[in-house]
Amino acid sequence: MIRLGIDAMSGDAGSAPIVEACQTFAKNHSDVELVVVGKEEELATLKDLSNVRIVDARDLITMEDGLLAIRRKKESSMVKTLNLARNNEVDAVLSCGSTAAYYAAAMMFVKRFPTIEKPCLMAVIPTMDGSGTCMLDVGANAENTAAELRDFGIMGSFYAKYVRHIDNPRVALLNNGSEGHKGNEVHRDAYQLLKDVESINFVGNIEGQSILTGDYDVIVTDGFTGNIALKTIEGEAKLLMKAIKDAMMSSLKGKIGALLAKDSLYSLKERFDYKSVGGALMMGFEQAVIKAHGRSDAKAFNSAMELALTMVKEEVTTKMKEGLS
């Protein structure tokens, strides 16, 4: 039986949306065991489900806590969930908690691939054609070596192939020019290393304006650059949606046009909705480590659990490990 470890307490909205998502998921997947970690009294409605096991955790790592809280709060739901992975009691773990704390705790408690020194954070970014693209690293590390960037490309390619079912994923390196000699020494070396990996379809460098075109399935970058790119895209998407709304609401003609275009606008909004993506992945660990959005509702967290289930069923981490070796 596949086992998923759930940190039910660390998100901005508390345990309620996680409990709702677990109820739905447990009923739809009777062959999956959910090990839900949190305060027993807040998880009481899950007790009647035969494929749910509750682990009591009396403490909480908040979004404001520093990294020292990981050692200080050993009874927190986040630490207890990751210890389930450490002890091989679960096949994947999920949390809505602080990204920095979750990453640091995973580094302490979850076994990494032998060849990986720095795991990374991967997010699926919406693209113009609706297909989406995998970008990694998007913020786990402040800087990376050329060898680490090569490893990100390999892991991203395997994820795109086995989870997103893309036959020959196109892997690109984010740089300040498309030519192979562009960029600093790290990026020039990374270009050559990626080019030499026979197991991936490396298509070369791309610049920032190409991230959202849909022409690439995996985009490799260092964590500093990736985090800035991701937050810039998020900010621009919010600004654009607000600008469209303000323009349409500014006149009677605009309001009539908005009414006629309502279905198309909702479709556009859905394309950029994080709730359907399933969360970000921390790549480089023996088990699937999934970071759901801090403001996840039941729908978003259910999507994250579906992603975890796919990762385990397809043995994606095992295939990544083999590809890296």
C-alpha positions as a Markdown table, in Angstrom:
| # | Residue | x | y | z |
|---|---|---|---|---|
| 1 | Met | 0.0 | 0.0 | 0.0 |
| 2 | Ile | 1.3 | 3.5 | -0.9 |
| 3 | Arg | 1.6 | 5.7 | 2.2 |
| 4 | Leu | 1.5 | 9.5 | 2.1 |
| 5 | Gly | 2.7 | 11.6 | 5.1 |
| 6 | Ile | 0.6 | 14.8 | 5.6 |
| 7 | Asp | 1.7 | 17.8 | 7.7 |
| 8 | Ala | -1.8 | 19.1 | 8.5 |
| 9 | Met | -0.9 | 22.1 | 10.6 |
| 10 | Ser | 1.7 | 24.4 | 9.0 |
| 11 | Gly | -0.3 | 26.2 | 6.3 |
| 12 | Asp | -1.7 | 29.7 | 6.6 |
| 13 | Ala | -5.3 | 28.4 | 6.8 |
| 14 | Gly | -4.6 | 25.9 | 9.5 |
| 15 | Ser | -5.8 | 22.3 | 9.5 |
| 16 | Ala | -9.4 | 22.7 | 8.2 |
| 17 | Pro | -8.6 | 22.7 | 4.4 |
| 18 | Ile | -6.1 | 19.8 | 4.8 |
| 19 | Val | -8.7 | 17.7 | 6.7 |
| 20 | Glu | -11.3 | 18.4 | 4.0 |
| 21 | Ala | -8.8 | 17.4 | 1.3 |
| 22 | Cys | -7.8 | 14.2 | 3.2 |
| 23 | Gln | -11.4 | 13.2 | 3.5 |
| 24 | Thr | -12.0 | 13.5 | -0.2 |
| 25 | Phe | -8.7 | 11.8 | -1.2 |
| 26 | Ala | -9.1 | 8.9 | 1.3 |
| 27 | Lys | -12.5 | 8.1 | -0.1 |
| 28 | Asn | -11.3 | 8.3 | -3.7 |
| 29 | His | -8.2 | 6.2 | -3.0 |
| 30 | Ser | -9.0 | 3.4 | -0.7 |
| 31 | Asp | -5.7 | 1.7 | -1.6 |
| 32 | Val | -3.6 | 4.6 | -0.2 |
| 33 | Glu | -2.8 | 5.1 | 3.4 |
| 34 | Leu | -2.7 | 8.7 | 4.7 |
| 35 | Val | -0.6 | 9.3 | 7.8 |
| 36 | Val | -1.9 | 12.7 | 8.9 |
| 37 | Val | 0.2 | 14.6 | 11.5 |
| 38 | Gly | -1.3 | 17.3 | 13.7 |
| 39 | Lys | -3.4 | 17.9 | 16.8 |
| 40 | Glu | -5.7 | 15.0 | 17.3 |
| 41 | Glu | -8.7 | 17.1 | 18.3 |
| 42 | Glu | -8.5 | 19.0 | 15.0 |
| 43 | Leu | -8.2 | 15.8 | 13.0 |
| 44 | Ala | -11.1 | 14.0 | 14.7 |
| 45 | Thr | -13.3 | 13.8 | 11.6 |
| 46 | Leu | -10.7 | 11.6 | 9.9 |
| 47 | Lys | -10.7 | 8.9 | 12.6 |
| 48 | Asp | -13.6 | 6.9 | 11.0 |
| 49 | Leu | -11.7 | 6.5 | 7.7 |
| 50 | Ser | -10.0 | 3.1 | 7.6 |
| 51 | Asn | -7.1 | 4.2 | 5.4 |
| 52 | Val | -6.2 | 7.2 | 7.6 |
| 53 | Arg | -3.7 | 7.0 | 10.6 |
| 54 | Ile | -3.4 | 10.0 | 12.8 |
| 55 | Val | -0.1 | 11.0 | 14.5 |
| 56 | Asp | -0.5 | 13.5 | 17.3 |
| 57 | Ala | 1.7 | 16.6 | 17.1 |
| 58 | Arg | 1.3 | 19.3 | 19.7 |
| 59 | Asp | 3.7 | 21.9 | 18.2 |
| 60 | Leu | 3.8 | 24.1 | 15.1 |
| 61 | Ile | 6.4 | 25.7 | 13.0 |
| 62 | Thr | 4.9 | 29.0 | 11.8 |
| 63 | Met | 5.7 | 31.1 | 8.8 |
| 64 | Glu | 7.5 | 33.5 | 11.1 |
| 65 | Asp | 9.7 | 30.9 | 12.7 |
| 66 | Gly | 13.4 | 30.9 | 11.9 |
| 67 | Leu | 15.4 | 27.9 | 11.0 |
| 68 | Leu | 16.4 | 27.2 | 14.6 |
| 69 | Ala | 12.8 | 26.3 | 15.3 |
| 70 | Ile | 13.4 | 23.0 | 13.4 |
| 71 | Arg | 15.7 | 21.8 | 16.2 |
| 72 | Arg | 13.7 | 23.5 | 19.0 |
| 73 | Lys | 10.3 | 22.2 | 17.9 |
| 74 | Lys | 10.9 | 18.5 | 17.6 |
| 75 | Glu | 7.2 | 17.8 | 18.3 |
| 76 | Ser | 6.0 | 20.0 | 15.5 |
| 77 | Ser | 3.8 | 18.6 | 12.8 |
| 78 | Met | 6.4 | 19.4 | 10.1 |
| 79 | Val | 9.3 | 17.7 | 11.8 |
| 80 | Lys | 7.2 | 14.6 | 12.8 |
| 81 | Thr | 6.0 | 14.3 | 9.2 |
| 82 | Leu | 9.5 | 14.4 | 7.8 |
| 83 | Asn | 10.7 | 11.9 | 10.4 |
| 84 | Leu | 8.1 | 9.5 | 8.9 |
| 85 | Ala | 10.0 | 9.6 | 5.7 |
| 86 | Arg | 13.3 | 9.3 | 7.5 |
| 87 | Asn | 12.1 | 6.1 | 9.1 |
| 88 | Asn | 10.6 | 4.8 | 5.8 |
| 89 | Glu | 7.1 | 4.8 | 7.3 |
| 90 | Val | 5.8 | 6.8 | 4.3 |
| 91 | Asp | 6.6 | 7.0 | 0.6 |
| 92 | Ala | 6.0 | 10.8 | 0.1 |
| 93 | Val | 5.5 | 13.8 | 2.4 |
| 94 | Leu | 3.5 | 17.0 | 1.9 |
| 95 | Ser | 3.4 | 20.3 | 3.7 |
| 96 | Cys | 1.9 | 23.8 | 3.3 |
| 97 | Gly | 4.5 | 25.3 | 5.7 |
| 98 | Ser | 7.3 | 27.8 | 5.3 |
| 99 | Thr | 9.4 | 26.9 | 2.3 |
| 100 | Ala | 12.7 | 27.8 | 4.0 |
| 101 | Ala | 11.9 | 25.7 | 7.1 |
| 102 | Tyr | 10.5 | 22.8 | 5.1 |
| 103 | Tyr | 13.6 | 22.7 | 2.9 |
| 104 | Ala | 16.0 | 22.9 | 5.8 |
| 105 | Ala | 14.1 | 20.2 | 7.8 |
| 106 | Ala | 14.0 | 17.9 | 4.7 |
| 107 | Met | 17.8 | 18.4 | 4.4 |
| 108 | Met | 18.1 | 17.2 | 8.0 |
| 109 | Phe | 15.7 | 14.3 | 8.1 |
| 110 | Val | 15.2 | 12.9 | 4.6 |
| 111 | Lys | 17.8 | 10.9 | 2.7 |
| 112 | Arg | 19.2 | 12.5 | -0.4 |
| 113 | Phe | 20.4 | 10.9 | -3.6 |
| 114 | Pro | 24.1 | 9.9 | -3.1 |
| 115 | Thr | 25.3 | 12.2 | -5.9 |
| 116 | Ile | 23.2 | 15.3 | -4.8 |
| 117 | Glu | 24.7 | 17.8 | -2.5 |
| 118 | Lys | 22.0 | 20.5 | -3.0 |
| 119 | Pro | 18.5 | 19.5 | -3.7 |
| 120 | Cys | 16.4 | 22.1 | -5.5 |
| 121 | Leu | 12.8 | 23.4 | -5.7 |
| 122 | Met | 10.9 | 22.9 | -8.9 |
| 123 | Ala | 7.7 | 24.6 | -9.9 |
| 124 | Val | 5.5 | 24.2 | -13.0 |
| 125 | Ile | 4.9 | 27.6 | -14.6 |
| 126 | Pro | 1.9 | 28.3 | -16.9 |
| 127 | Thr | 2.8 | 29.0 | -20.5 |
| 128 | Met | 1.1 | 30.7 | -23.4 |
| 129 | Asp | 0.1 | 27.5 | -25.0 |
| 130 | Gly | -1.4 | 26.1 | -21.8 |
| 131 | Ser | 1.1 | 23.2 | -21.5 |
| 132 | Gly | 3.3 | 24.6 | -18.7 |
| 133 | Thr | 7.0 | 24.3 | -18.2 |
| 134 | Cys | 9.1 | 23.0 | -15.3 |
| 135 | Met | 11.6 | 25.4 | -13.8 |
| 136 | Leu | 14.3 | 24.4 | -11.3 |
| 137 | Asp | 15.8 | 25.7 | -9.1 |
| 138 | Val | 13.2 | 28.4 | -8.0 |
| 139 | Gly | 14.6 | 29.3 | -4.7 |
| 140 | Ala | 16.1 | 26.5 | -2.6 |
| 141 | Asn | 19.7 | 27.7 | -3.1 |
| 142 | Ala | 21.3 | 31.1 | -3.4 |
| 143 | Glu | 23.8 | 29.9 | -5.9 |
| 144 | Asn | 24.7 | 26.7 | -7.7 |
| 145 | Thr | 27.6 | 25.0 | -9.5 |
| 146 | Ala | 27.6 | 23.9 | -13.1 |
| 147 | Ala | 27.4 | 20.3 | -12.0 |
| 148 | Glu | 24.4 | 21.0 | -9.9 |
| 149 | Leu | 22.7 | 22.7 | -12.8 |
| 150 | Arg | 23.4 | 19.6 | -14.9 |
| 151 | Asp | 21.8 | 17.5 | -12.2 |
| 152 | Phe | 18.7 | 19.8 | -12.1 |
| 153 | Gly | 18.3 | 19.3 | -15.9 |
| 154 | Ile | 18.4 | 15.5 | -15.5 |
| 155 | Met | 15.9 | 15.4 | -12.6 |
| 156 | Gly | 13.6 | 17.9 | -14.4 |
| 157 | Ser | 13.7 | 15.8 | -17.6 |
| 158 | Phe | 12.8 | 12.6 | -15.8 |
| 159 | Tyr | 9.9 | 14.4 | -14.0 |
| 160 | Ala | 8.6 | 15.8 | -17.3 |
| 161 | Lys | 8.8 | 12.4 | -18.9 |
| 162 | Tyr | 7.2 | 10.2 | -16.2 |
| 163 | Val | 4.8 | 12.6 | -14.4 |
| 164 | Arg | 3.9 | 15.0 | -17.3 |
| 165 | His | 4.2 | 12.2 | -19.9 |
| 166 | Ile | 6.3 | 14.2 | -22.4 |
| 167 | Asp | 8.1 | 11.7 | -24.6 |
| 168 | Asn | 11.3 | 13.7 | -25.2 |
| 169 | Pro | 11.3 | 16.7 | -22.9 |
| 170 | Arg | 13.1 | 19.8 | -24.3 |
| 171 | Val | 15.6 | 21.0 | -21.6 |
| 172 | Ala | 16.9 | 24.6 | -21.8 |
| 173 | Leu | 19.3 | 26.6 | -19.7 |
| 174 | Leu | 18.2 | 30.1 | -18.7 |
| 175 | Asn | 20.9 | 32.6 | -19.6 |
| 176 | Asn | 21.5 | 36.1 | -20.8 |
| 177 | Gly | 22.0 | 35.0 | -24.4 |
| 178 | Ser | 21.2 | 32.1 | -26.6 |
| 179 | Glu | 24.7 | 31.3 | -27.7 |
| 180 | Gly | 26.7 | 28.6 | -26.0 |
| 181 | His | 29.5 | 31.0 | -24.9 |
| 182 | Lys | 27.2 | 33.5 | -23.2 |
| 183 | Gly | 26.9 | 33.9 | -19.4 |
| 184 | Asn | 29.4 | 33.6 | -16.6 |
| 185 | Glu | 31.8 | 30.7 | -16.1 |
| 186 | Val | 29.2 | 28.6 | -14.2 |
| 187 | His | 26.6 | 28.9 | -17.0 |
| 188 | Arg | 29.2 | 28.3 | -19.8 |
| 189 | Asp | 30.4 | 25.2 | -18.0 |
| 190 | Ala | 26.8 | 24.1 | -17.3 |
| 191 | Tyr | 26.0 | 24.5 | -21.0 |
| 192 | Gln | 28.8 | 22.0 | -21.9 |
| 193 | Leu | 27.8 | 19.6 | -19.2 |
| 194 | Leu | 24.1 | 19.5 | -20.2 |
| 195 | Lys | 25.1 | 19.1 | -23.8 |
| 196 | Asp | 27.1 | 16.0 | -22.9 |
| 197 | Val | 24.3 | 14.2 | -21.1 |
| 198 | Glu | 23.0 | 11.7 | -23.6 |
| 199 | Ser | 19.9 | 10.8 | -21.6 |
| 200 | Ile | 18.3 | 14.3 | -22.0 |
| 201 | Asn | 17.2 | 16.4 | -24.9 |
| 202 | Phe | 19.2 | 19.6 | -24.2 |
| 203 | Val | 18.2 | 22.3 | -26.7 |
| 204 | Gly | 20.6 | 25.1 | -25.5 |
| 205 | Asn | 20.3 | 28.5 | -23.8 |
| 206 | Ile | 17.2 | 30.6 | -23.7 |
| 207 | Glu | 16.6 | 34.2 | -22.5 |
| 208 | Gly | 14.0 | 35.4 | -20.1 |
| 209 | Gln | 11.4 | 36.3 | -22.8 |
| 210 | Ser | 11.2 | 32.7 | -23.8 |
| 211 | Ile | 10.2 | 31.2 | -20.4 |
| 212 | Leu | 6.4 | 31.5 | -21.1 |
| 213 | Thr | 6.3 | 30.6 | -24.8 |
| 214 | Gly | 5.7 | 26.9 | -24.2 |
| 215 | Asp | 8.6 | 25.9 | -26.5 |
| 216 | Tyr | 10.5 | 24.3 | -23.6 |
| 217 | Asp | 9.5 | 21.6 | -21.1 |
| 218 | Val | 12.2 | 22.1 | -18.6 |
| 219 | Ile | 14.1 | 25.3 | -17.8 |
| 220 | Val | 17.3 | 25.0 | -15.7 |
| 221 | Thr | 18.5 | 27.9 | -13.6 |
| 222 | Asp | 20.3 | 28.7 | -10.3 |
| 223 | Gly | 18.0 | 29.3 | -7.3 |
| 224 | Phe | 18.7 | 33.0 | -7.1 |
| 225 | Thr | 17.8 | 33.7 | -10.7 |
| 226 | Gly | 14.9 | 31.3 | -10.7 |
| 227 | Asn | 13.3 | 32.8 | -7.6 |
| 228 | Ile | 13.5 | 36.3 | -9.1 |
| 229 | Ala | 12.1 | 35.0 | -12.4 |
| 230 | Leu | 9.2 | 33.1 | -10.7 |
| 231 | Lys | 8.2 | 36.1 | -8.5 |
| 232 | Thr | 8.4 | 38.5 | -11.4 |
| 233 | Ile | 6.1 | 36.2 | -13.5 |
| 234 | Glu | 3.7 | 35.9 | -10.5 |
| 235 | Gly | 3.6 | 39.7 | -10.1 |
| 236 | Glu | 3.2 | 40.4 | -13.8 |
| 237 | Ala | 0.3 | 37.9 | -14.0 |
| 238 | Lys | -1.6 | 39.6 | -11.1 |
| 239 | Leu | -0.9 | 43.0 | -12.6 |
| 240 | Leu | -2.2 | 41.9 | -16.0 |
| 241 | Met | -5.4 | 40.4 | -14.6 |
| 242 | Lys | -6.1 | 43.5 | -12.6 |
| 243 | Ala | -5.4 | 45.8 | -15.6 |
| 244 | Ile | -7.9 | 43.8 | -17.7 |
| 245 | Lys | -10.5 | 44.0 | -15.0 |
| 246 | Asp | -10.0 | 47.7 | -14.4 |
| 247 | Ala | -10.2 | 48.4 | -18.2 |
| 248 | Met | -13.4 | 46.5 | -18.6 |
| 249 | Met | -15.1 | 48.0 | -15.6 |
| 250 | Ser | -14.2 | 51.5 | -16.6 |
| 251 | Ser | -17.1 | 52.0 | -19.1 |
| 252 | Leu | -20.5 | 50.6 | -20.0 |
| 253 | Lys | -19.1 | 49.1 | -23.2 |
| 254 | Gly | -16.3 | 47.5 | -21.3 |
| 255 | Lys | -18.8 | 45.9 | -18.8 |
| 256 | Ile | -20.9 | 44.6 | -21.7 |
| 257 | Gly | -17.7 | 43.2 | -23.3 |
| 258 | Ala | -16.7 | 41.6 | -20.0 |
| 259 | Leu | -20.1 | 39.9 | -19.8 |
| 260 | Leu | -19.8 | 38.5 | -23.3 |
| 261 | Ala | -16.2 | 37.4 | -22.7 |
| 262 | Lys | -16.9 | 36.0 | -19.2 |
| 263 | Asp | -16.3 | 32.3 | -20.1 |
| 264 | Ser | -13.0 | 33.1 | -21.8 |
| 265 | Leu | -11.8 | 35.3 | -18.9 |
| 266 | Tyr | -12.6 | 32.5 | -16.4 |
| 267 | Ser | -10.7 | 30.1 | -18.6 |
| 268 | Leu | -7.7 | 32.4 | -18.6 |
| 269 | Lys | -7.9 | 32.8 | -14.8 |
| 270 | Glu | -8.0 | 29.0 | -14.4 |
| 271 | Arg | -4.9 | 28.6 | -16.5 |
| 272 | Phe | -2.9 | 30.7 | -14.0 |
| 273 | Asp | -4.6 | 29.2 | -10.9 |
| 274 | Tyr | -2.0 | 27.6 | -8.6 |
| 275 | Lys | -4.8 | 25.4 | -7.1 |
| 276 | Ser | -4.7 | 23.0 | -10.1 |
| 277 | Val | -0.9 | 22.7 | -10.3 |
| 278 | Gly | -0.3 | 20.4 | -7.3 |
| 279 | Gly | 2.5 | 22.3 | -5.5 |
| 280 | Ala | 6.2 | 22.6 | -6.0 |
| 281 | Leu | 8.6 | 19.7 | -5.7 |
| 282 | Met | 11.8 | 19.5 | -3.7 |
| 283 | Met | 14.0 | 17.4 | -6.0 |
| 284 | Gly | 17.0 | 15.3 | -5.0 |
| 285 | Phe | 15.5 | 13.3 | -2.1 |
| 286 | Glu | 14.9 | 9.5 | -1.9 |
| 287 | Gln | 11.2 | 10.1 | -1.2 |
| 288 | Ala | 8.9 | 12.6 | -3.0 |
| 289 | Val | 8.9 | 15.8 | -0.9 |
| 290 | Ile | 6.1 | 18.2 | -2.0 |
| 291 | Lys | 5.6 | 21.8 | -1.0 |
| 292 | Ala | 2.0 | 22.8 | -1.4 |
| 293 | His | 1.1 | 26.5 | -1.5 |
| 294 | Gly | 0.9 | 28.2 | 1.9 |
| 295 | Arg | -2.6 | 29.4 | 1.2 |
| 296 | Ser | -3.8 | 26.1 | -0.1 |
| 297 | Asp | -7.5 | 25.3 | 0.1 |
| 298 | Ala | -8.9 | 21.8 | -0.1 |
| 299 | Lys | -8.8 | 21.7 | -3.9 |
| 300 | Ala | -5.2 | 22.8 | -4.0 |
| 301 | Phe | -4.0 | 20.4 | -1.4 |
| 302 | Asn | -6.0 | 17.5 | -3.0 |
| 303 | Ser | -4.1 | 18.3 | -6.2 |
| 304 | Ala | -0.8 | 18.1 | -4.3 |
| 305 | Met | -1.8 | 14.7 | -2.9 |
| 306 | Glu | -2.6 | 13.5 | -6.4 |
| 307 | Leu | 0.9 | 14.7 | -7.5 |
| 308 | Ala | 2.5 | 12.8 | -4.7 |
| 309 | Leu | 0.5 | 9.6 | -5.6 |
| 310 | Thr | 1.7 | 9.9 | -9.2 |
| 311 | Met | 5.3 | 10.4 | -8.1 |
| 312 | Val | 5.2 | 7.2 | -6.1 |
| 313 | Lys | 3.3 | 5.1 | -8.6 |
| 314 | Glu | 5.6 | 6.0 | -11.4 |
| 315 | Glu | 8.7 | 5.5 | -9.2 |
| 316 | Val | 9.9 | 8.9 | -10.3 |
| 317 | Thr | 12.5 | 9.4 | -7.6 |
| 318 | Thr | 14.0 | 5.9 | -8.3 |
| 319 | Lys | 14.3 | 6.8 | -12.0 |
| 320 | Met | 15.9 | 10.1 | -11.2 |
| 321 | Lys | 18.4 | 8.4 | -8.9 |
| 322 | Glu | 19.3 | 5.9 | -11.7 |
| 323 | Gly | 19.6 | 8.7 | -14.2 |
| 324 | Leu | 21.9 | 10.7 | -12.1 |
| 325 | Ser | 24.2 | 7.7 | -11.5 |
